[in-house]
Amino acid sequence: MHGINEELEFKPVRAAVLTVSDTRTSENDTSGDLLQQRIEAAGHQLAARDLVRDDIEKIRAVVTGWIDDPEVDVIISTGGTGLTGRDVTVEAVRPLFEKEIEGFSVIFHQVSFQSVGLSTLQSRACGGLAKGTFIFCLPGSNGAVKDGWDKVISYQLDSRHKPCNLVELMPRLTEK
């Protein structure tokens, strides 16, 4: 049976949140706020948070710094996954992946389809792994953040989720 087994120990992870936007500021970053609130409410630690413009080099610099930081287990970005010319999060982050988590995109789109229908086609949400750090790139809307966290990421970051979860893989992610 799949789901949360309350009899097992919960192991918190350290998550960094990156908002990518040309229009949001720290005062009106509702998507970043939602992610932070949900991460902390789930019992995880917010390791870092930042907001950068839609610029490949700036995005990549922040994400690379967090990948190299042993105090960050997971990076979740919001914004910049669309189809417009300014949407460059995927171009900035995907080259950093050592392994792509193709299933994340598939499941995200299934969940998103239930909320926004065929409009989910306009998202390039993706996930991957770099130097033992999980990375998830979500669209910038509050609805997409809720769908991505509430229905996908939160379960895989809960060490009690069965039959398996990403937390139990963490000690083995960099093995040769």
Rosetta silent file (secondary structure, phi, psi, omega in degrees, C-alpha in Angstrom):
SEQUENCE: MHGINEELEFKPVRAAVLTVSDTRTSENDTSGDLLQQRIEAAGHQLAARDLVRDDIEKIRAVVTGWIDDPEVDVIISTGGTGLTGRDVTVEAVRPLFEKEIEGFSVIFHQVSFQSVGLSTLQSRACGGLAKGTFIFCLPGSNGAVKDGWDKVISYQLDSRHKPCNLVELMPRLTEK
SCORE:     score description
SCORE:     0.000 S_00000001
   1 L     0.000  142.427  179.670    0.000    0.000    0.000 S_00000001
   2 L  -102.582  154.847  179.341    1.264    3.486   -0.744 S_00000001
   3 E   136.386 -170.520 -178.788    1.043    6.548    1.459 S_00000001
   4 E   -87.331  126.348  175.209    2.431    7.925    4.706 S_00000001
   5 L   -98.263  102.704 -175.591    3.224    5.377    7.400 S_00000001
   6 L   -64.086  -15.691 -179.644    2.839    7.366   10.646 S_00000001
   7 L   -78.324  -14.837 -179.144    4.713    4.671   12.589 S_00000001
   8 L   -87.903  158.780  179.197    7.978    5.525   10.824 S_00000001
   9 L   -74.370  135.788  173.664   10.407    8.285   11.823 S_00000001
  10 L   -85.576  130.787  178.643   10.127   11.607    9.987 S_00000001
  11 L  -117.248  109.210 -179.166   13.503   12.873    8.736 S_00000001
  12 L   -68.950  149.925  174.649   13.500   16.570    7.838 S_00000001
  13 L  -113.310  165.248  179.507   15.400   17.818    4.808 S_00000001
  14 E  -106.412  115.448 -173.429   17.011   21.194    4.180 S_00000001
  15 E  -114.880  140.319  173.807   15.366   22.992    1.271 S_00000001
  16 E  -109.366  140.160 -178.312   16.331   26.133   -0.632 S_00000001
  17 E  -116.895  127.423  177.458   13.697   28.172   -2.467 S_00000001
  18 E  -121.231  122.486  172.196   14.472   30.252   -5.550 S_00000001
  19 E   -99.157  130.503  178.426   11.942   32.577   -7.147 S_00000001
  20 E  -113.493  115.673 -176.432   12.720   33.566  -10.721 S_00000001
  21 L  -164.913  143.854  172.569   10.854   36.669  -11.840 S_00000001
  22 L   -91.169  -10.331 -173.644   11.291   40.039  -13.512 S_00000001
  23 L  -116.475  -21.822 -177.118    8.216   41.424  -11.755 S_00000001
  24 L   -89.225  153.963  175.691    8.159   40.066   -8.203 S_00000001
  25 L  -125.584  175.391  178.480    9.987   41.468   -5.217 S_00000001
  26 L   -63.097  -23.719  179.621   10.540   40.057   -1.740 S_00000001
  27 L   -77.407  -27.526 -177.300    7.415   41.979   -0.683 S_00000001
  28 L  -124.643   25.403  179.606    5.083   40.356   -3.245 S_00000001
  29 L   -83.015   74.150 -175.558    6.704   36.964   -3.853 S_00000001
  30 H   -66.841  -34.986  179.178    3.587   34.929   -3.077 S_00000001
  31 H   -67.490  -44.050  176.102    4.853   31.748   -4.748 S_00000001
  32 H   -63.011  -40.330  177.277    8.091   31.811   -2.766 S_00000001
  33 H   -61.348  -44.627  178.826    6.116   32.537    0.397 S_00000001
  34 H   -59.277  -45.736  179.242    3.821   29.564   -0.286 S_00000001
  35 H   -61.695  -46.952 -179.928    6.771   27.242   -0.791 S_00000001
  36 H   -59.741  -46.847 -179.879    8.511   28.433    2.354 S_00000001
  37 H   -59.859  -42.766 -177.872    5.334   28.067    4.422 S_00000001
  38 H   -70.957  -39.635  177.755    4.663   24.570    3.115 S_00000001
  39 H   -59.934  -48.941 -178.300    8.266   23.414    3.575 S_00000001
  40 H   -69.261  -40.064  179.211    8.308   24.595    7.177 S_00000001
  41 H   -63.302  -29.421  178.964    4.783   23.341    7.951 S_00000001
  42 L   -76.719   -9.199  179.912    5.848   19.885    6.732 S_00000001
  43 L    99.155    6.170  178.449    8.653   19.885    9.320 S_00000001
  44 L   -89.571  170.061 -179.306   11.534   20.602    6.951 S_00000001
  45 E  -105.303  133.746  171.955   14.135   23.358    7.328 S_00000001
  46 E   -80.297  109.653 -176.572   14.374   26.348    5.000 S_00000001
  47 E   -82.492  -31.500 -178.213   18.104   26.346    4.227 S_00000001
  48 E  -167.737  159.892  175.958   18.083   29.401    1.947 S_00000001
  49 E  -151.488  140.279  179.796   15.827   31.617   -0.114 S_00000001
  50 E  -150.648  163.962  176.158   16.542   33.998   -2.964 S_00000001
  51 E  -136.163  125.691  179.080   14.834   35.894   -5.763 S_00000001
  52 E  -132.259  159.314  176.545   16.542   36.585   -9.093 S_00000001
  53 L   -71.120  164.842  176.870   15.594   38.029  -12.449 S_00000001
  54 L   -72.223   81.553 -176.986   14.987   35.855  -15.503 S_00000001
  55 L  -142.760  120.036 -173.912   18.674   35.652  -16.392 S_00000001
  56 H   -53.731  -48.461 -176.149   20.424   32.353  -17.139 S_00000001
  57 H   -65.348  -40.507  179.370   23.735   33.289  -15.505 S_00000001
  58 H   -66.708  -43.823  178.492   22.130   34.682  -12.333 S_00000001
  59 H   -61.238  -50.002 -177.472   19.842   31.667  -11.942 S_00000001
  60 H   -61.513  -37.246 -179.870   22.683   29.230  -12.579 S_00000001
  61 H   -63.679  -44.946  179.587   24.979   31.019  -10.108 S_00000001
  62 H   -64.955  -48.476 -177.608   22.464   30.742   -7.253 S_00000001
  63 H   -63.497  -42.286  178.791   21.568   27.127   -8.020 S_00000001
  64 H   -61.886  -41.666  177.411   25.226   26.103   -8.404 S_00000001
  65 H   -60.210  -40.934  179.315   26.060   27.698   -5.059 S_00000001
  66 H   -72.244  -35.742  176.507   23.292   25.723   -3.379 S_00000001
  67 H   -60.130  -39.362 -178.282   24.297   22.486   -5.127 S_00000001
  68 L   -79.994   -8.846 -178.137   27.790   22.951   -3.682 S_00000001
  69 L   -88.283  116.496 -178.731   26.449   23.759   -0.199 S_00000001
  70 L   -66.411   -9.949  178.771   26.365   20.651    2.019 S_00000001
  71 L   -90.845    4.900  178.313   23.575   22.299    4.063 S_00000001
  72 L  -118.223  120.208  177.693   21.135   22.144    1.094 S_00000001
  73 L   -95.872  -32.708 -172.990   19.465   18.825    0.256 S_00000001
  74 E  -140.889  139.207  174.518   16.763   20.071   -2.103 S_00000001
  75 E  -118.915  129.574  176.180   16.325   23.119   -4.335 S_00000001
  76 E  -125.323  121.083  176.925   12.863   24.168   -5.455 S_00000001
  77 E  -105.942  155.798  175.338   12.477   27.014   -7.906 S_00000001
  78 E  -133.821  127.434  178.988    9.310   28.796   -8.917 S_00000001
  79 L   104.547  153.503  174.794    8.982   30.767  -12.127 S_00000001
  80 L    79.793   16.358 -179.289   10.623   30.871  -15.519 S_00000001
  81 L  -103.732    8.332 -178.002    9.391   27.490  -16.786 S_00000001
  82 L   -82.032 -158.712 -172.731    7.004   28.841  -19.424 S_00000001
  83 L  -108.904   -4.660 -177.281    7.373   29.327  -23.145 S_00000001
  84 L   -75.366  168.097 -179.534    8.083   33.036  -23.492 S_00000001
  85 L   -61.220  -28.655 -179.260   11.461   34.452  -24.391 S_00000001
  86 L   -82.829  -13.406 -178.456   12.074   35.548  -20.799 S_00000001
  87 L   -80.748  100.013 -173.359   11.371   32.065  -19.349 S_00000001
  88 L  -127.308   11.569 -179.196   14.902   30.684  -18.958 S_00000001
  89 H   -60.096  -43.956 -178.497   14.919   28.707  -15.706 S_00000001
  90 H   -63.055  -42.255  178.850   14.972   25.375  -17.522 S_00000001
  91 H   -64.721  -32.782 -179.910   17.838   26.511  -19.765 S_00000001
  92 H   -75.766  -37.688 -170.155   19.771   27.677  -16.690 S_00000001
  93 H   -97.744  -40.042 -175.071   19.205   24.615  -14.524 S_00000001
  94 H   -55.172  -38.306  178.019   18.813   21.559  -16.753 S_00000001
  95 H   -63.293  -17.380  178.756   22.499   21.584  -17.866 S_00000001
  96 H   -81.311  -18.458 -178.449   23.435   21.198  -14.188 S_00000001
  97 L   -65.054  130.273  168.580   21.517   17.916  -13.871 S_00000001
  98 L   -85.092  -32.277  175.209   23.643   14.794  -13.675 S_00000001
  99 E  -139.552  135.372  175.478   20.408   12.815  -13.846 S_00000001
 100 E   -93.308  141.809  175.895   16.986   14.063  -14.870 S_00000001
 101 L   -97.721   81.988 -175.793   13.926   12.907  -12.945 S_00000001
 102 H   -58.759  -35.830 -178.563   11.663   12.510  -15.965 S_00000001
 103 H   -61.297  -28.501  178.752    8.845   11.116  -13.839 S_00000001
 104 H   -61.350  -48.105 -179.925    8.543   14.409  -11.961 S_00000001
 105 H   -60.721  -43.791 -179.022    7.535   16.271  -15.101 S_00000001
 106 H   -60.671  -50.422 -178.137    5.095   13.534  -16.089 S_00000001
 107 H   -67.096  -40.814  178.088    3.415   13.411  -12.676 S_00000001
 108 H   -56.649  -45.442 -178.305    3.411   17.200  -12.325 S_00000001
 109 H   -66.860  -34.316  175.889    1.566   17.506  -15.640 S_00000001
 110 H   -63.643  -45.909  179.264   -0.978   14.871  -14.628 S_00000001
 111 H   -65.098  -46.407 -178.474   -1.672   16.745  -11.397 S_00000001
 112 H   -62.393  -36.544  178.630   -1.652   20.124  -13.139 S_00000001
 113 H   -57.505  -36.185  179.153   -4.086   18.863  -15.798 S_00000001
 114 H   -66.057  -28.201 -178.497   -6.631   18.311  -13.028 S_00000001
 115 H   -91.697  -44.850 -171.365   -6.297   22.004  -12.051 S_00000001
 116 H  -122.369    6.338  178.847   -5.762   23.875  -15.322 S_00000001
 117 H    64.182 -144.128 -175.768   -6.591   21.391  -18.066 S_00000001
 118 H   -66.027  -11.409  176.676   -4.631   21.584  -21.275 S_00000001
 119 H   -61.809  -16.494  176.693   -2.955   24.816  -20.127 S_00000001
 120 H   -60.597  -21.715  177.848   -0.444   22.539  -18.398 S_00000001
 121 H   -61.134  -20.399 -177.536    1.192   22.214  -21.828 S_00000001
 122 H   -82.823    0.961 -179.939    2.586   25.725  -21.322 S_00000001
 123 L  -106.658  142.528  173.281    4.811   24.554  -18.459 S_00000001
 124 L  -114.735   39.564  178.242    8.249   22.996  -18.699 S_00000001
 125 L   -51.721  139.487 -177.813    8.365   21.931  -15.047 S_00000001
 126 E  -150.645  166.031  177.586   11.302   19.598  -14.523 S_00000001
 127 E  -144.502  154.569  179.391   13.348   17.847  -11.887 S_00000001
 128 E  -164.188 -174.877 -177.052   16.829   16.459  -11.602 S_00000001
 129 E  -133.081  132.820  177.609   19.768   15.542   -9.450 S_00000001
 130 E  -141.481  119.809  178.388   23.146   17.301   -9.205 S_00000001
 131 L    49.766   41.120  177.400   25.946   16.314   -6.813 S_00000001
 132 L    80.821    8.375  178.970   23.467   14.636   -4.481 S_00000001
 133 E  -110.121  127.736  174.853   21.047   17.588   -4.451 S_00000001
 134 E   -79.245  140.522  179.947   17.489   17.219   -5.714 S_00000001
 135 E  -131.752  129.450  176.736   16.257   20.090   -7.890 S_00000001
 136 E  -127.672  128.515  179.148   12.646   20.803   -8.852 S_00000001
 137 E  -110.994  113.741 -178.176   11.642   23.653  -11.157 S_00000001
 138 E  -106.754  155.877  170.945    8.001   24.687  -10.820 S_00000001
 139 L   -61.752  167.623 -174.485    5.981   27.300  -12.686 S_00000001
 140 L   -87.314   -7.128 -178.700    5.552   30.663  -10.966 S_00000001
 141 L   -76.432  151.851  176.992    1.829   30.620  -10.276 S_00000001
 142 H   -60.498  -38.854  179.078    0.509   29.966   -6.795 S_00000001
 143 H   -62.411  -41.374  179.260   -1.656   27.169   -8.185 S_00000001
 144 H   -67.143  -37.999  177.421    1.337   25.429   -9.757 S_00000001
 145 H   -63.847  -44.430  178.467    3.304   25.719   -6.519 S_00000001
 146 H   -61.679  -47.298  179.096    0.391   24.207   -4.592 S_00000001
 147 H   -61.002  -48.623 -176.883    0.005   21.383   -7.114 S_00000001
 148 H   -63.628  -45.475 -179.043    3.736   20.696   -7.265 S_00000001
 149 H   -77.483  -54.382 -171.313    4.334   20.759   -3.530 S_00000001
 150 H   -64.968  -34.417 -171.106    1.047   19.465   -2.125 S_00000001
 151 H  -108.890   -9.076 -178.205    0.501   16.632   -4.577 S_00000001
 152 H  -132.336  -69.907 -170.078    3.995   15.562   -5.638 S_00000001
 153 H   -62.052  -43.853 -175.121    7.122   16.918   -3.921 S_00000001
 154 H   -58.072  -36.971 -179.613    5.887   16.829   -0.324 S_00000001
 155 H   -70.255  -39.413 -178.446    5.240   13.091   -0.493 S_00000001
 156 H   -77.187  -15.605  174.978    8.614   12.265   -1.980 S_00000001
 157 L   -98.296    9.819  176.404   10.364   14.404    0.650 S_00000001
 158 L  -103.173  114.317 -175.983    8.555   12.610    3.473 S_00000001
 159 L   -62.649  -12.450 -179.595   10.731    9.774    4.775 S_00000001
 160 L   -93.120   -4.003 -178.633    7.567    7.954    5.897 S_00000001
 161 E   -73.923  130.083 -179.506    6.101    7.713    2.386 S_00000001
 162 E  -123.957  148.293   19.611    5.900    4.136    1.128 S_00000001
 163 L   -83.443  -14.039  177.821    6.676    2.138   -0.848 S_00000001
 164 L  -157.375  166.744 -179.905    9.583    4.533   -1.429 S_00000001
 165 L  -154.273  167.177 -178.325   10.660    8.172   -1.238 S_00000001
 166 L   -73.086  -28.335 -177.353   13.574   10.378   -2.212 S_00000001
 167 H   -61.313  -40.080 -178.613   14.790   10.872    1.371 S_00000001
 168 H   -68.612  -17.454  177.001   15.804    7.235    1.713 S_00000001
 169 H   -83.278  -20.719 -172.066   17.980    7.607   -1.392 S_00000001
 170 H   -51.584  -44.414 -179.762   19.932   10.605   -0.064 S_00000001
 171 H   -63.777  -16.989 -175.186   22.750    8.651    1.625 S_00000001
 172 H  -110.575    5.152 -172.547   23.435    6.829   -1.656 S_00000001
 173 L   -67.082  -29.595 -176.911   23.114    9.632   -4.204 S_00000001
 174 L  -106.669   10.696  179.714   26.845   10.253   -4.653 S_00000001
 175 L   -69.425  152.879 -179.995   28.069    6.664   -4.427 S_00000001
 176 L  -104.790    0.000    0.000   30.189    5.321   -7.254 S_00000001
